[in-house]
Amino acid sequence: MKISLEWVSDYLDLPTGLAPEELARELTMKTVEVEGVTYPGAGEVPGFGDAVLEVDNKSLTNRPDLWGHYGIARELAAIYSVPLRALPSVTLAPPSPGPRLIGEIDGQVCQRFTAIAFDGVQGTAVAPSWLRSRLARIGQASVNLLVDLSNYVMYATGQPTHVYDADRIGLPLSVSLATERSQLSLVDGSTADVTAQMPVIRDAATPVAAAGVMGGDWSAVGPGSSRFILEAASFHAQVVRLSAQRLGLRTEASARYEKGIDTQRTDAAVGLFFYLLDQVAPDLKLSAGQTVLVEPTEQAGITVGLDFLTKRIGTALEPGEITRTLAALGFEVQSADGMLRLRAPSWRSTGDISLPEDIVEEVARFHGYENLPTARLAVMLRSAGPLAARQADRAAREVLAFRAQLREVVTYAWVSDEMLAAVGWDKAKTVMFDGAPAPDQNSLRPSLVPNIIEAAAKNVRYLAEGFGIFEVGTVFEAGSLAELGGWHDALPVQPLMLAGLLLDNDGERGFRKAKGILEMLSRDGQLATFGFASYTSADTVDNGAAKWADPSARAAITVDGKAIGTLGLLTRRCERLSGLDAGRIACFELDLGQVLVRTSRDNAFESLPELPEADFDLSVVVADQVPWSHVSEVARQADSLVHRVDFRGEFRGSWVPEGYRSLTMRVTLRPKEATMSAELIASSRERVLAALRSQADARLRA
């Protein structure tokens, strides 16, 4: 946006000798970002001697009051503590009741609509040179007196207006959402495809303008025009923004409406329009006028304590300075007992000012951010950690993605009531929050499992043959609060968790694969060694941590004997409620905060054996309730020559008794003094079998 300093000087007297570059710096530090200053020369456009500021539009996105020269003048008056002159206006003879100008106004589209009928001006009239010069300096071409005047008022006040040829439209004018598709020729020569639910201004028969965006061509002022209607309206920002997006058309008017314009500004725009028109059209006559006010802009009320301002700004400011600053910006200020009760001006009450923190910004920026005291930085030097050290979450991501070939997913921090019910979690035991995306999604996730199951359910139809996914993220524990980082406000405890899910048609195979992935994660990620234990804690299950796991196929994940998570198959109920019916689902979740990463210095060198190793396979029948970990440990301790026991397979068949399974293992022997002989191998084998019979109730498979 371009701002002419000559134009701004209509509304205040800037300090004598103030260089435009210095003024631009002050504006940048306190209000908006000025990207540069240009000086229009006599050889370019009329107005030699003026300085034009190039303002970055992004810096005033939340400031609809600054989209005009008068708004910038108001800020400069506060910066330099000089009086701000009122916008010029004129009180003409009030129009007679005349014809009805305004019909139905849809409150979903428009908050206020004003229409003034007038004549005494020729459509061929040319704007005075000073007005055309100012418009040219900010990049606006001249059309005719009324169009130029309408543009001038918009660039002065930030309020768009539009002039219609009264002989080309049928009264009354109405504002509504279009009910059918149509074509509308616009004043710039383009054609708008008006679709249903798009906001339009209509006359008695047809749309005459895309509301808040651009007027129609056939109702515009032309050489033969002699009777006119001025329209000034306040449209809802969201409606105009959506309409401009659908039309693919962004205009100076829509840019201002999209920021939110207060309803009171139409009075300033109409008053300035007719004040300027009266200067050049002595025969001007108002014949009718009407205003429909649907929803006036209410002034925002804020109460803020001086101690709050001091804490947030970082230094105590004089109450008088605070009051003067806010009053200069248009706030109504009442001070008592260390509290400020404020009413924001209407031009700051359309979403810009609503919180005590907004007042902090107003006071701090005018005091000057460069004038605030700076805190001395403390430099803490600590010894560097091992170069090979990594965070547990980084190690887990690398191993699961590259070695285990699982796909990482990222889900939202909240969870739906439907998925909570699917995994058996009580909603009352979750952290609920305001501003949820939907009424049934106002719980922060207490576990990663519900959302990772939901992600699988949405993708299972594309990868029904089997897939694996994982997620690393925080969860929110209900009932306990802690200061985040040691000094922030108390918040729910948020442990960092890891969850994984595997889809496999064979549940047992999927369970073992998930267990193998966890063992791989522990080994290849250099994490603390994971153990697996029977799930016996009824309390944990009752609290919802493992209700998703089938009691017949679940295990606690442990580190140093302490349970840190759960591995298991989803219950049939959970699969049904979540929509996962393509196969059995193995899932695991563990607390990464309880997992330490081993450093390279913890590794120990182990020399290669000097004598060749020997091994033999052994198949034994053992009861189902005897875990493999016990069987392998018994075999390993059975003889001093046993170096390693590896799982080779499991079999259940008609010849294996009910409640039993056949386990095949490979026992590796490492000699210490001499090469292994057949007799020595056979002797070790017998000792292993004897230990398995006595300590695991196992017998050799026939």
Buried (B, 14 or more C-beta within 10 A) or exposed (E): BBBBBBBBBBBBEBEEEEEBEEBBEBBBBBBBBBEEBBEBEEEEBBBEEBBBBBBBEEBBEEBBBBBBBBBBBBBBBBBBEBEBEEBBBBEBEEBEEEEEBBBEBBEEBBBBBBBBBBBBBBBEBBBBEEBBBBBBBBEBEBBBBBBBBBBBBBBBBBBBBBBBBBEBBEBBBBBBBBEEEBEBBBBEEEEBEBEEEBBBBBBEEBBBBBBBBBBBBBBBBEEEBEBBBBBBBBBBBEBBBBBBEBBEBEBBBBBBBBBBBBBBBBBBBBBBBBBBBEEBBEEBEBBBBBBBEBEEBEBBEBEBEBEBBEEBBEEEBEBEEBBBBBEBBBBEBEBEEEBBEBBBBBBBBBEBBBEBEBBBEBBBBBBEEEEEEEEEEEEEEEEEEEEEBBEBBEBBBBBBEEBBEBBEBEBEEBBBBBBBBBBBBBBEBBBEBEEEEEEBBBBBBBBBBBBBBBBBBEBBEEBEEBBBBBBBBBBBBBEEEEEEEEEEEEEBBBEBBBBBBBBBEEBBBBBBBBBEBBEBBBEBBBBBEBBBBEBEBEEBBEBBBBBBBBEEBBBBBBBEEEBBBBBBBBBEBBBEBBBBEBBBBBBBBBBBBBBEBBBEEEEEEEEEEEEEEBBBEBBBBBEEEBBBEEBBBBBBEBBEBBBBBEBEEEEEEEEEEEEBBBBBBBBBBBBEEEEBEEEBBEEBBEBBBEBBBEBBEBEEBE
